[in-house]
Amino acid sequence: MLNVFTLDNGRLKGGQLQDEIDCSPQDGLVRPVWVDLESPTAEDKAWIRERFGLELPEDIVDEDLEESARFYEEDNGELHIRSDFLIDDADTPRNVRVAFILYKNVLFSVHNEDLPVFRLLRLRARRIPALIEDAKDVLLKLYDADAEYSADVLEGIYDKLELISARVLKNDVDDAAAGEVLAAIAREEDLNGRIRRNVMDTRRAVSFMMRSRMLNAEQFEESRQILRDIDSLDSHTAFLFDKINFLMDATVGFININQNKIIKIFSVASVALLPPTLIASIYGMNFKMMPELDWELGYPFALGLMLASVAAPFIYFRRKGWLK
């Protein structure tokens, strides 16, 4: 999918016919500021090559990249930036690789999935005038929206952990509930880790833009503000990691308590059955004079003695509170 955006009275405008787009304002053609390609086809790449003279590499969004290949500049002026953007999917949250190329004052973005940050920027740029002035503004606003999106996802993690805390700390946690809680905690921990990776990647990209001296004074100050916002997110992710570890330890502690209760039942039962086993073994020995032969109450007395020997430990354990 190929989307071309231009500026119309300070607002981002998309959906123009490709025949009306050119890389330079001539013959009444419109000058684009942002070309967004989602899962580009061979025809899309050919159109980019014909109109802008830009060759898109086949592995442009390859996940397996060396560190040196994430930020670099070609001899012809192409500025390449690889960044990860977060998708907070309820089933499979993930980071999606996006390749940016800044060439002849046009920003080209290539990715394989639709990204909520991109939708958010398009919505804002259509409604707010003078939000974007050139291609570098588009890139900065994307990183700004990415930091804001990460903050929104962190708020969602806070809310979900509050529900988990109420379930763990205010209710009795059996093994089934503990399994559900551990699964929920694991999902939030994975999402929190992805957010931390995402903001780290955004920080690196913005720092690269600042070091490359490609920004004007206003854009440089905006980049510094983005970095301050990202720094504020670091403390939140660290706090959430600590909270997740606490809830994990508490849940595992409840599981151990439940297991100890089961072990305690077997321990009490084994101790209580020792005396009747001793009595039965004594009465099973071969005496010279069998008590049962001379005393008709011998067997009832033995059975009663065995029951009393069982009851005595249980009464003692109950008074000690070990059966609760």
N, C-alpha and C positions, 0 to 999 in steps of 0.2 A: 504494500500500500504506500502510495506516494502522496504526501501532503505538502503543499507549497503555501507559505505565508508571506504576506507583504504588510507594510504599514499604510494605514488609511486614516489620515487626520489623527495620528498619534495612537491609533488602536490597531491591534493585530488582526489581520483579515486573511482568511484562508478560503480554499475551495475554488481558486481561479482555474480557468482552463489552462492546461499546460502550453497550449499554443500561444497564450498571451504572456508567457513568462520568458524572460531572457536575463542573462547575467549582467546586462548593462542597459540603461534607459535610452533606447533608441527606437525610432520608427513607432513610437506610441506604445511600446511594450513596457510591462511593469517590472520593476526591479524587486526581486525577492529579498527577504532578510533571513528567512529560516526555511530549510527544506528538510522535512521529516520523513524518513523511510522506515516503515515497519515491515520486516521480512521482505526486503526488496527482491523483485524478480529481475530476470535478465533484461527485460524491456525497460524497467525503471533505471537500472544501471546504465543502459545504453543512452537513455534520455539525459541523464546527468552528465555523461561523457560528452554528448553532442552539444548541450547547451552551455556547460560550464567548463569543459575541458578537464574534468576531474575524474580520475580513474579510481573506483572503489575496490580495494583489495578483497579477495575472496574470503580471507580469514579476518575480516575487519572486526567482527564481534566474537572472535575466538576466546574461549574462557582461559585457555592455557597460554598465557602471555608472560614474557619476561618482564622484570621490573622496568628495564630501560625502554620497553615498547609501550608503556602506558602514557607517557608524556614526551613528545618529541616534535621537532619542526623540520620539515623538508626544505631542500634548497630552493624550491619554487615558491616558498612562503606558506605551504600548507601546515597548519598547526593541528596536531593530532592529540586528542585526550580520550582516554578510556576511563569510564566511571561506572560504578555499580549503583543501581537505584532499587529501592525496596518496594516489594509488593506484599501488602498485608492480607494475604488470602487466608480465609478461615481454615481451609484444609491444608494447604501447603504454602506457608509464607516463604519467600525466596528473594534473593538479590539477582537482578537482571543486568547484564552487561550492556552498556550503551557506548557506542563509538561516536565521538564528536570530531568534526573536521571544520576548521575555520579557514575559509579560502575566499579571497577577494571580497571580504566584508559580507560573506554569506555563511551562515552556520548550517552544516549538514549533520544530522543525527541519524544513526542507524541502530536499530534494535529489533529483536524478534518477538516481543510481546508489547501489548498496549500497557502503558504505565500511568498510574493515577497522578503522578507529579506532572506529567505532560498535559493531561486533561485539565488539571487545576490551573496551570499557567495559561493555557489557551482560553479558559473561561475568564480569568482575571484580565488578560490583555485585551480581550474584546470589550470588557465593560469599563476598564479604567483607562482614561486617555493619558498619553505621555508616559505610560509605564515602561515602554520599550522604545529606544531610539535607534539601536543598531543591533548587529548580530551578537556582539559581546554582551549586550544587555540581556539578550535572550538566554545566553549561557549562564550568566550570573543569576538571573531570576529563576532558572531551573534549579540551581544549587540552593538558592534561598527557599524555594518551595519544597525541595527535598528535605532540608533541615526542619521546616515546619511540619511536613508530613511525618517525619520521624518523631517529632514531639507529640503529635496527635496519637501515634501508635503507642508511645510510652504511656500516655494518659490511659489508654485502653488497658494496658498491662496493669497499671495501678488499680483500676476498677476490678479487673478479674482476680488479682491477688487479694483484694479486700474480701471478695466472696469466698475465696479459698481459705483465708484466715478465719472467717466466721465459721466455716464448716469444720475446720481442724480444731480450733480453740474453744468453741462453744458447744460442740456436740460430741457424743460418743462416737469414736471412729472405729468401726469394725474393719475386717480385712478387705471386704469389697469396697467400702468407702475409701479406705486408704489407697487401694489400687487406682481408683478414679482420681483421687487427689494427686497422686504421684504423676499420673499421665498428664493432668492439667498443668502441674508445675513444670514438667519437662517441656511442654509446648511453649509456655511463657518464657522459660529460660532460653530455648532455641530462638524465639523471636527477639528477645532482648539482646542476645549475642549478634544476631543479624543487624539489628539497629546499630550496635556499637561498631560493627565492621563498616556499615554504610556511612556513618558520620565520619569515621576515620578516612575512608576513601574520598569523601567530599572535602574534608580538610586538606588532603594532599592536592586535590585538583585546584582548589581555590588558591592555595599557597603557590602552586606552579604558575597560575595566571598572574599573581602578584609579582613573582620573581621575574617573569618574562617581560615585564615592563610594557605590556600590551594594553593596559588600562589607563584611562584618564583619571584625573584627581577624584571626580565624583564616584567613578566605578571602583577605584582603589579603596575609598572610604566604605563603600557598600560591601566590598570583600572583607574588610576588617570586621564589619558588623556581623557578617555571616560566620566568620571564625569565632566571634564572641558567643553567638548563639549556639554553635557546635560545642564550645567549651562548657556552656551551661548544661548541655545534654549529657556530658560525660559523668557529672556527679549524679545525675538521675539514674543512668544505667548502672553505675557502681552501687548505688543504694538498692536498686532492684535486685542485683546479684546477691547482695547480703540478705535481703528479705527472702529471696527464693531459697537460699541455703538454709535460713532459719526454718522456713516452712518444711523444707525437705527433711531436716533433722528432726523436727517435731513429729512429722508423719511417721518416719522410721521409728522414732521412740514409741509411738502408740502401737505400731506393729509389734515391737519387742515386748511391750506390756501385755498385749493379747497373747503372744506366744508364751510368756511367763505364766499367765493364768492357766494355760493348758498344762504346762509342765508342773505347776503347783498341784493341780488336781491329781495327776499321776503320782506325784511324790507323796501326797497325803494318803492316797489309796494304798500305795505300797507299804507305807509305815503302819497304817491301820490293819493291814492283813498279816503283818508279821506275827502278832500274838496268837491269833487263832491257828495259824499254821504251826506254831510251836506246840500248842495244846493238842492239835490233831496228831502231830508226830509222836508226842508222848503217849497218847492213848492208843496209838497204833503199834506200840512196842509189845513184845511178848513178856508179860509179867508171870511170875510163878503163880500168883493168885490174881486172876482177872477181876477187876472191880465190878465189871458189868455182870459177872456170874453170881457174885455174892450180894450185890446191891442192885435192886431193880431200877433205881433212879440213876444209875451210873451214866447211861447214854444221855438222858435229858440234862443231867448236871453238866456233862461235857459240852453239849450244845449251848446251854445257857452261859457257861464260862466263856465259850468262844465268842458269843454275841456281846457279852460284857467287855471282853478284851478289844472288840472292834469299836464299841461305843465310847470307851474311855478316851482313846486318842482324839476322836472327833469332838468330844466335849471339850477337851483341853485346847484343841486347835481353834474351836469356835470362840472360847473365852479370850484367847490371844488375838483374835481377829484375823487369823490367817486364812479363813475360808471366805472372806469378803472379796 
